[in-house]
Amino acid sequence: MKTFFNQLFDYNFYCNKKLIEECNKMDQVPEKSIALFSHVLNAHHIWNARIQQKQETLKVFDVHPVKDWENIHYENQRTSFEIITRIDDFDKRLDYQNSEGRLFTNTIQDMLFHITNHSTHHRAQISTDFRNNEIEPIPFDYIFYKR
C-alpha cells in the first residue's frame, strides 16, 4: 500500500509542479485557474490535517497568489509523504468534520486516494479553462508521466 500511495503522490507532485511552472511563466493566469488550483492546494492541506488530526490553517476556498503556490504545494507533498511513511494501518477509520461542520468517518486509504483524485479532477477543469483562454493545456495523463 505504501508503494501504491508513494507512486500516486509522486504523480500528483509531478503534475502540480508542471502546472505551477507553467503558470509562473505566464503574464496573466486565468482567474478561474487561480481559484481552482488554490482550491486544490487548500483541499490537500485540509485532508492532510484531517489524517494527522490537526487543525487546518487554510480554508477550502482561500485564493493564493501564483507566487505562493510552490511553497504550499511542497509543504502539502512533504506532509503526505510523511503520513504515508508513518502509517501502518491504511484501513484505520478516522472521524473528521467537513468544511460545513458535518461529521464523517473514512479510512486513511480513502482520504489519501481522495487527495490525488480530487487534484486530478480540478487539473482537468484547469485544462479546460486554459483552452477557453487560448492557452495550450499541459498533458497530465498518467501514462505521459510514466514514460
Backbone as numpy.savetxt, mean C-alpha at the origin, in Angstrom:
# Nx Ny Nz CAx CAy CAz Cx Cy Cz
4.60 -19.59 4.25 3.77 -18.40 4.25 4.65 -17.13 4.25
5.74 -17.17 5.01 6.63 -16.00 5.05 7.18 -15.71 3.66
7.57 -16.76 2.95 8.12 -16.57 1.61 7.08 -15.94 0.69
5.86 -16.45 0.75 4.77 -15.91 -0.07 4.57 -14.42 0.21
4.47 -14.06 1.47 4.23 -12.65 1.79 5.45 -11.78 1.49
6.64 -12.30 1.69 7.83 -11.52 1.30 7.81 -11.23 -0.20
7.40 -12.22 -1.02 7.32 -12.01 -2.46 6.24 -10.98 -2.81
5.08 -11.09 -2.17 4.01 -10.12 -2.44 4.43 -8.70 -2.08
5.07 -8.56 -0.93 5.46 -7.22 -0.50 6.66 -6.70 -1.29
7.51 -7.59 -1.80 8.56 -7.15 -2.72 7.92 -6.57 -3.98
6.93 -7.27 -4.50 6.21 -6.80 -5.69 5.52 -5.47 -5.40
4.85 -5.38 -4.27 4.18 -4.14 -3.89 5.19 -2.99 -3.77
6.32 -3.29 -3.15 7.38 -2.29 -3.00 7.85 -1.80 -4.37
8.11 -2.74 -5.26 8.57 -2.42 -6.61 7.58 -1.50 -7.33
6.31 -1.88 -7.33 5.29 -1.09 -8.03 5.15 0.31 -7.46
5.09 0.39 -6.15 4.96 1.71 -5.52 6.18 2.57 -5.79
7.35 1.96 -5.75 8.58 2.70 -6.01 8.60 3.24 -7.44
8.18 2.40 -8.40 8.11 2.85 -9.80 7.14 4.03 -9.94
6.01 3.94 -9.29 5.02 5.01 -9.37 5.55 6.30 -8.75
6.19 6.18 -7.61 6.77 7.36 -6.95 7.84 7.99 -7.84
8.71 7.18 -8.40 9.76 7.70 -9.28 9.17 8.43 -10.47
8.14 7.84 -11.07 7.51 8.46 -12.24 6.85 9.78 -11.87
6.15 9.80 -10.76 5.47 11.04 -10.34 6.46 12.12 -9.95
7.60 11.74 -9.41 8.64 12.72 -9.07 9.22 13.40 -10.32
9.10 12.74 -11.48 9.59 13.32 -12.73 8.59 14.30 -13.36
7.35 14.22 -12.95 6.29 15.01 -13.58 6.28 16.44 -13.06
5.94 17.36 -13.97 5.73 18.75 -13.55 4.43 18.87 -12.77
3.43 18.11 -13.20 2.10 18.18 -12.58 1.52 16.77 -12.50
1.38 16.24 -11.29 0.74 14.94 -11.08 -0.76 15.18 -10.98
-1.57 14.40 -11.69 -3.02 14.60 -11.60 -3.51 14.51 -10.15
-4.41 15.42 -9.80 -4.92 15.48 -8.43 -5.53 14.18 -7.95
-6.30 13.55 -8.83 -6.93 12.29 -8.46 -5.88 11.23 -8.14
-4.81 11.20 -8.91 -3.72 10.23 -8.66 -3.05 10.51 -7.32
-2.87 11.78 -6.99 -2.29 12.15 -5.69 -3.19 11.65 -4.57
-4.48 11.87 -4.69 -5.41 11.42 -3.65 -5.43 9.90 -3.54
-5.44 9.22 -4.69 -5.48 7.76 -4.68 -4.21 7.16 -4.07
-3.05 7.67 -4.47 -1.82 7.08 -3.94 -1.63 7.45 -2.47
-2.04 8.63 -2.09 -2.00 8.98 -0.67 -2.85 7.99 0.14
-4.01 7.65 -0.41 -4.89 6.67 0.24 -4.21 5.30 0.33
-3.52 4.89 -0.71 -2.77 3.62 -0.68 -1.77 3.63 0.48
-1.02 4.71 0.58 -0.02 4.83 1.64 -0.67 4.83 3.02
-1.75 5.57 3.15 -2.45 5.65 4.43 -3.00 4.29 4.85
-3.65 3.61 3.92 -4.26 2.32 4.23 -3.18 1.31 4.64
-2.06 1.32 3.93 -0.96 0.41 4.27 -0.50 0.67 5.71
-0.32 1.93 6.03 0.07 2.32 7.39 -0.97 1.85 8.42
-2.22 2.09 8.12 -3.31 1.74 9.06 -3.36 0.23 9.29
-3.26 -0.56 8.22 -3.30 -2.02 8.39 -2.09 -2.52 9.16
-0.91 -1.95 8.90 0.27 -2.31 9.70 0.00 -2.04 11.18
-0.55 -0.88 11.47 -0.84 -0.51 12.86 -1.84 -1.48 13.48
-2.85 -1.87 12.74 -3.84 -2.82 13.25 -3.17 -4.15 13.58
-2.32 -4.63 12.70 -1.64 -5.90 12.94 -0.74 -5.80 14.17
-0.06 -4.68 14.31 0.83 -4.48 15.45 0.06 -4.06 16.71
-1.22 -3.83 16.54 -2.10 -3.38 17.62 -1.56 -2.09 18.25
-1.23 -1.16 17.33 -0.76 0.17 17.71 -1.73 1.21 17.15
-1.61 2.42 17.64 -2.44 3.52 17.15 -1.86 4.04 15.84
-2.72 4.17 14.83 -2.23 4.72 13.55 -2.09 6.23 13.68
-1.17 6.79 12.88 -0.95 8.23 12.91 -1.44 8.91 11.64
-1.80 8.12 10.62 -2.36 8.67 9.38 -3.84 8.33 9.31
-4.59 9.20 8.71 -6.01 8.95 8.48 -6.21 8.45 7.06
-7.27 7.72 6.86 -7.49 6.99 5.62 -7.47 7.88 4.37
-7.96 9.12 4.47 -8.01 9.99 3.29 -7.11 11.22 3.40
-6.10 11.17 4.27 -5.10 12.24 4.29 -4.45 12.33 2.91
-4.15 13.53 2.47 -3.47 13.72 1.18 -2.05 14.21 1.47
-1.08 13.55 0.84 0.33 13.87 1.07 0.95 14.45 -0.19
1.84 15.42 -0.04 2.59 15.91 -1.21 3.44 14.78 -1.79
3.62 14.80 -3.09 4.40 13.77 -3.77 5.79 13.64 -3.14
6.36 14.74 -2.72 7.71 14.72 -2.14 7.79 13.90 -0.85
6.65 13.66 -0.19 6.62 12.89 1.05 6.33 11.41 0.84
5.93 11.04 -0.35 5.51 9.66 -0.60 6.60 8.64 -0.30
7.81 8.93 -0.75 8.89 7.95 -0.62 9.13 7.57 0.84
9.18 8.54 1.72 9.43 8.26 3.14 8.30 7.43 3.75
7.07 7.79 3.44 5.93 7.03 3.97 5.95 5.61 3.42
6.21 5.50 2.13 6.27 4.18 1.48 7.35 3.30 2.11
8.55 3.81 2.29 9.63 3.02 2.87 9.30 2.59 4.30
8.72 3.47 5.07 8.35 3.12 6.44 7.27 2.04 6.45
6.28 2.17 5.58 5.24 1.14 5.49 5.85 -0.22 5.15
6.70 -0.24 4.14 7.29 -1.50 3.70 8.19 -2.10 4.78
9.00 -1.26 5.41 9.88 -1.74 6.48 9.05 -2.39 7.58
7.96 -1.75 7.94 7.10 -2.28 9.00 6.45 -3.59 8.57
5.98 -3.66 7.33 5.37 -4.91 6.85 6.37 -6.06 6.85
7.58 -5.80 6.39 8.59 -6.86 6.38 8.94 -7.28 7.82
8.96 -6.33 8.73 9.20 -6.66 10.13 8.07 -7.53 10.68
6.83 -7.20 10.34 5.68 -7.99 10.77 5.80 -9.42 10.24
6.08 -9.55 8.94 6.19 -10.87 8.32 7.29 -11.69 8.98
8.41 -11.06 9.29 9.52 -11.75 9.92 9.17 -12.25 11.32
8.42 -11.47 12.05 8.13 -11.79 13.45 6.92 -12.70 13.65
6.02 -12.75 12.68 4.78 -13.51 12.85 5.05 -15.00 12.69
4.56 -15.77 13.66 4.64 -17.23 13.57 3.30 -17.84 13.21
2.21 -17.14 13.50 0.88 -17.68 13.26 0.09 -16.71 12.39
0.12 -16.95 11.08 -0.59 -16.08 10.15 -2.10 -16.27 10.22
-2.53 -17.35 10.85 -3.97 -17.60 11.03 -4.53 -16.97 12.30
-3.67 -16.33 13.07 -4.12 -15.67 14.30 -5.12 -14.58 13.93
-6.21 -14.53 14.68 -7.26 -13.55 14.44 -7.04 -12.34 15.35
-7.20 -11.16 14.77 -7.03 -9.91 15.52 -8.31 -9.08 15.42
-8.68 -8.47 16.53 -9.81 -7.55 16.56 -9.29 -6.15 16.25
-10.08 -5.37 15.54 -9.71 -3.99 15.22 -10.98 -3.21 14.91
-10.82 -1.89 14.91 -11.91 -0.99 14.51 -11.56 -0.41 13.15
-12.58 -0.33 12.29 -12.33 0.31 11.00 -12.37 1.83 11.18
-12.23 2.56 10.09 -12.16 4.02 10.17 -13.47 4.64 10.63
-14.56 3.86 10.59 -15.87 4.34 11.07 -16.16 3.88 12.50
-15.20 3.19 13.12 -15.36 2.76 14.49 -16.06 1.41 14.67
-16.36 0.71 13.57 -17.01 -0.60 13.65 -15.96 -1.66 13.97
-16.35 -2.64 14.79 -15.44 -3.71 15.20 -15.47 -4.86 14.20
-14.27 -5.39 13.90 -14.12 -6.53 13.01 -13.02 -7.44 13.54
-12.98 -8.65 13.02 -11.92 -9.61 13.32 -11.50 -10.27 12.02
-10.20 -10.30 11.77 -9.64 -10.99 10.61 -8.33 -11.64 10.98
-7.89 -12.57 10.14 -6.58 -13.18 10.37 -5.49 -12.23 9.90
-4.31 -12.43 10.43 -3.16 -11.63 9.98 -2.92 -11.89 8.50
-3.09 -13.13 8.09 -2.94 -13.47 6.68 -3.88 -12.64 5.81
-5.14 -12.55 6.21 -6.11 -11.76 5.45 -5.71 -10.29 5.41
-5.25 -9.77 6.52 -4.87 -8.36 6.59 -3.67 -8.07 5.69
-2.67 -8.93 5.73 -1.49 -8.72 4.89 -1.84 -8.81 3.41
-2.65 -9.82 3.06 -3.03 -9.94 1.66 -3.85 -8.73 1.22
-4.70 -8.24 2.11 -5.51 -7.06 1.78 -4.64 -5.86 1.45
-3.57 -5.66 2.18 -2.69 -4.52 1.91 -2.23 -4.53 0.46
-1.72 -5.67 0.00 -1.18 -5.72 -1.36 -2.30 -5.68 -2.40
-3.41 -6.35 -2.13 -4.52 -6.35 -3.07 -5.13 -4.95 -3.19
-5.29 -4.29 -2.08 -5.83 -2.92 -2.04 -4.92 -1.98 -2.83
-3.62 -2.13 -2.66 -2.67 -1.30 -3.39 -2.77 -1.53 -4.89
-2.88 -2.80 -5.29 -3.01 -3.13 -6.71 -4.27 -2.50 -7.30
-5.37 -2.58 -6.58 -6.63 -2.01 -7.03 -6.48 -0.51 -7.32
-5.89 0.20 -6.38 -5.78 1.65 -6.55 -4.70 2.05 -7.56
-3.65 1.24 -7.70 -2.68 1.54 -8.77 -3.36 1.41 -10.14
-4.29 0.47 -10.27 -5.04 0.36 -11.53 -5.88 1.61 -11.77
-6.48 2.15 -10.72 -7.23 3.40 -10.87 -6.30 4.55 -11.25
-5.11 4.56 -10.69 -4.13 5.59 -11.04 -3.73 5.45 -12.50
-3.56 4.23 -12.97 -3.24 4.01 -14.39 -4.33 4.57 -15.29
-5.57 4.37 -14.91 -6.70 4.93 -15.67 -6.66 6.45 -15.63
-6.37 7.00 -14.46 -6.28 8.45 -14.34 -5.14 8.99 -15.20
-4.02 8.28 -15.23 -2.92 8.69 -16.10 -3.40 8.74 -17.55
-4.04 7.68 -18.01 -4.54 7.64 -19.40 -5.49 8.80 -19.67
-6.37 9.07 -18.73 -7.33 10.16 -18.88 -6.65 11.53 -18.95
-5.43 11.59 -18.45 -4.65 12.83 -18.48 -3.51 12.76 -19.50
-3.64 11.82 -20.44 -2.68 11.64 -21.52 -1.25 11.38 -21.03
-1.17 10.60 -19.94 0.11 10.16 -19.39 0.16 8.65 -19.59
1.26 8.17 -20.11 1.41 6.73 -20.33 1.49 6.01 -18.98
0.59 5.06 -18.74 0.64 4.33 -17.46 1.88 3.44 -17.35
2.25 3.17 -16.15 3.38 2.30 -15.85 2.88 0.85 -15.91
3.62 -0.05 -16.55 3.19 -1.46 -16.54 3.46 -2.08 -15.16
2.39 -2.38 -14.43 2.50 -2.93 -13.08 2.23 -4.42 -13.02
2.02 -5.08 -14.15 1.70 -6.50 -14.13 2.76 -7.28 -13.38
2.31 -8.23 -12.59 3.21 -9.06 -11.79 4.25 -9.75 -12.68
3.83 -10.21 -13.82 4.75 -10.94 -14.69 5.89 -10.04 -15.20
5.61 -8.75 -15.40 6.68 -7.82 -15.78 7.70 -7.70 -14.64
7.19 -7.66 -13.43 8.06 -7.59 -12.26 8.94 -8.85 -12.17
8.37 -10.01 -12.44 9.10 -11.27 -12.33 10.10 -11.48 -13.46
9.90 -10.80 -14.58 10.84 -10.94 -15.70 12.11 -10.23 -15.36
